[in-house]
Amino acid sequence: MRNWHPGPLGFEFVSDTFSYVYSKAMIEALDLIEAQMATGKDPRQTWSSSQRTISPKESLPEPKHCDPAYCVVDKVPGCLNFEKPT
């Protein structure tokens, strides 16, 4: 029986695929921005970042049940993947 783990080549394939897709998306976004600039429009009007604020820990309610190993933190966690270091 083979191990389920993809190994280094599997991880490399996945990371290469993500980098290709993200690079392609960035190039397409730059083409759209350059096209807007060529017409004299300010791309910041269309391509500005979100105005959504990030909630600090103090504004969040207490969890109903959570393992203190994961819930007692100084700031809101961005990701939990059970791998160290993250």
C-alpha positions as CSV (number, residue, x, y, z in Angstrom):
1,M,0.0,0.0,0.0
2,R,1.3,3.4,-0.9
3,N,1.5,6.3,1.5
4,W,-1.1,9.0,1.1
5,H,1.5,11.7,1.4
6,P,2.3,13.4,-1.9
7,G,6.0,13.9,-1.1
8,P,8.2,16.7,-2.3
9,L,7.3,16.4,-6.0
10,G,3.6,16.6,-5.2
11,F,4.0,19.7,-3.1
12,E,6.2,21.3,-5.8
13,F,3.6,20.6,-8.4
14,V,0.8,22.2,-6.3
15,S,3.0,25.2,-5.5
16,D,4.0,25.6,-9.1
17,T,0.3,25.4,-10.2
18,F,-0.7,28.1,-7.7
19,S,2.1,30.4,-8.7
20,Y,1.2,30.0,-12.4
21,V,-2.5,30.8,-11.7
22,Y,-1.7,33.7,-9.5
23,S,0.9,35.1,-11.9
24,K,-1.6,34.9,-14.8
25,A,-4.3,36.7,-12.7
26,M,-1.8,39.5,-11.8
27,I,-0.8,39.9,-15.5
28,E,-4.5,40.1,-16.5
29,A,-5.1,42.7,-13.7
30,L,-2.2,44.8,-14.8
31,D,-3.5,44.7,-18.4
32,L,-6.9,46.0,-17.2
33,I,-5.2,48.7,-15.1
34,E,-3.0,49.8,-18.0
35,A,-6.0,49.9,-20.3
36,Q,-7.7,52.2,-17.9
37,M,-4.7,54.4,-17.6
38,A,-4.4,54.7,-21.4
39,T,-8.0,56.1,-21.5
40,G,-7.1,58.7,-18.9
41,K,-9.0,57.2,-16.0
42,D,-7.6,57.0,-12.5
43,P,-7.3,53.2,-11.7
44,R,-7.5,53.9,-8.0
45,Q,-11.2,54.6,-8.5
46,T,-11.8,51.1,-9.7
47,W,-8.9,49.1,-8.1
48,S,-8.7,50.5,-4.6
49,S,-8.4,48.1,-1.7
50,S,-11.3,47.2,0.6
51,Q,-12.3,49.6,3.3
52,R,-13.3,46.7,5.6
53,T,-11.6,47.0,9.0
54,I,-10.1,44.1,10.9
55,S,-11.8,43.4,14.2
56,P,-9.5,43.5,17.2
57,K,-9.6,40.7,19.7
58,E,-11.5,42.8,22.3
59,S,-14.5,43.3,19.9
60,L,-15.1,39.6,19.4
61,P,-17.4,37.6,21.7
62,E,-15.9,34.9,24.0
63,P,-16.1,31.4,22.4
64,K,-18.7,29.0,23.7
65,H,-16.2,26.2,23.8
66,C,-12.6,26.2,22.6
67,D,-9.4,24.4,23.6
68,P,-7.2,27.0,25.4
69,A,-4.2,25.9,23.4
70,Y,-5.8,27.5,20.3
71,C,-8.1,30.1,21.7
72,V,-5.9,32.0,24.3
73,V,-4.0,34.3,21.9
74,D,-2.9,37.9,21.9
75,K,-4.4,38.6,18.5
76,V,-7.0,37.2,16.1
77,P,-5.4,34.2,14.3
78,G,-5.3,34.3,10.6
79,C,-4.9,30.6,9.9
80,L,-4.7,27.3,11.8
81,N,-3.0,24.6,9.9
82,F,-1.4,22.5,12.7
83,E,2.1,23.0,11.3
84,K,5.0,24.8,12.9
85,P,6.3,27.2,12.1
86,T,3.5,29.1,10.5
